[in-house]
Amino acid sequence: MIGRPDVFVIGRLLEAMSTAPGPIRRTPLQQRAGLNYTVFQRYLEYLVRLGFVVAAPGTDDLLELTPKGVDAHRFLADGLARIFGPVDGGPAVPSERGR
């Protein structure tokens, strides 16, 4: 059970899934997100409960984002970029101050 989820952990998982060329296996997802097994399992179960992640049809080990998960990734990435600025050469988000 997750008390107060870490949005950066969620962001890393959603980012790893959104940049994968297709459904991704659990172990590569865990490695891409840089999480230990226990934390990975806890957050994966949380994302499944939220409806952000599902097992790909016909498999238990391949995972993919749902449309709700894609929207959550976009929302989280945009919000974090607005707060902290672009990461790793990503696109800059226009500031509200300049308007």
C-alpha positions as CSV (number, residue, x, y, z in Angstrom):
1,M,0.0,0.0,0.0
2,I,1.3,3.5,-0.9
3,G,0.6,6.2,1.6
4,R,1.7,9.3,-0.2
5,P,3.0,8.4,-3.7
6,D,6.2,9.9,-5.0
7,V,5.3,11.7,-8.2
8,F,8.9,11.4,-9.5
9,V,8.7,7.5,-9.2
10,I,5.4,7.5,-11.0
11,G,6.8,9.8,-13.6
12,R,9.8,7.6,-14.2
13,L,7.6,4.5,-14.6
14,L,5.2,6.3,-17.0
15,E,8.1,7.8,-18.9
16,A,9.8,4.4,-19.3
17,M,6.6,2.9,-20.6
18,S,5.8,5.8,-22.9
19,T,9.2,5.7,-24.6
20,A,9.2,1.9,-25.0
21,P,8.6,0.9,-28.7
22,G,5.7,-1.3,-27.6
23,P,4.6,-3.3,-24.5
24,I,7.4,-3.7,-22.1
25,R,8.4,-6.6,-19.8
26,R,8.5,-6.1,-16.1
27,T,12.2,-6.5,-15.6
28,P,13.3,-4.0,-18.3
29,L,10.7,-1.5,-16.9
30,Q,12.0,-1.9,-13.4
31,Q,15.6,-1.3,-14.7
32,R,14.6,1.7,-16.8
33,A,12.8,3.3,-13.9
34,G,15.8,2.6,-11.6
35,L,13.8,1.0,-8.8
36,N,14.4,-1.9,-6.5
37,Y,12.0,-4.9,-6.8
38,T,9.9,-4.1,-3.8
39,V,9.3,-0.4,-4.7
40,F,8.7,-1.4,-8.3
41,Q,6.1,-3.9,-7.4
42,R,4.3,-1.5,-5.0
43,Y,4.1,1.3,-7.6
44,L,3.2,-1.1,-10.5
45,E,0.3,-2.4,-8.4
46,Y,-0.7,1.2,-7.7
47,L,-0.6,2.2,-11.4
48,V,-2.7,-0.9,-12.3
49,R,-5.3,0.0,-9.6
50,L,-5.5,3.5,-11.0
51,G,-6.1,2.1,-14.5
52,F,-2.9,3.6,-15.9
53,V,-1.2,0.3,-16.8
54,V,-2.6,-3.1,-18.0
55,A,-1.1,-6.3,-19.1
56,A,-0.9,-6.5,-22.9
57,P,-3.6,-8.8,-24.4
58,G,-2.7,-12.5,-24.2
59,T,0.2,-12.0,-21.8
60,D,0.9,-11.4,-18.1
61,D,4.4,-10.2,-18.4
62,L,4.1,-7.5,-21.1
63,L,2.8,-4.2,-19.8
64,E,1.4,-1.2,-21.6
65,L,-0.1,2.2,-20.8
66,T,-3.8,2.7,-21.1
67,P,-5.2,5.9,-22.7
68,K,-5.7,7.1,-19.1
69,G,-2.0,6.3,-18.4
70,V,-0.9,8.2,-21.5
71,D,-2.9,11.2,-20.3
72,A,-1.5,11.0,-16.8
73,H,2.1,10.9,-18.3
74,R,1.4,13.9,-20.4
75,F,-0.1,15.8,-17.5
76,L,2.7,14.9,-15.1
77,A,5.5,15.7,-17.6
78,D,4.0,19.1,-18.5
79,G,3.4,20.0,-14.8
80,L,7.0,19.0,-13.7
81,A,8.4,20.9,-16.7
82,R,6.5,24.0,-15.7
83,I,7.8,23.8,-12.2
84,F,11.4,22.6,-12.7
85,G,12.0,23.6,-16.3
86,P,13.0,21.3,-19.2
87,V,14.9,18.1,-18.3
88,D,17.7,16.6,-20.5
89,G,17.3,19.1,-23.3
90,G,13.6,18.6,-23.6
91,P,11.4,21.4,-24.9
92,A,10.9,24.4,-22.7
93,V,7.4,25.1,-21.4
94,P,6.2,28.7,-21.8
95,S,6.0,30.5,-18.5
96,E,2.8,32.1,-17.3
97,R,4.7,35.1,-16.2
98,G,5.4,36.3,-19.8
99,R,1.7,36.6,-20.6
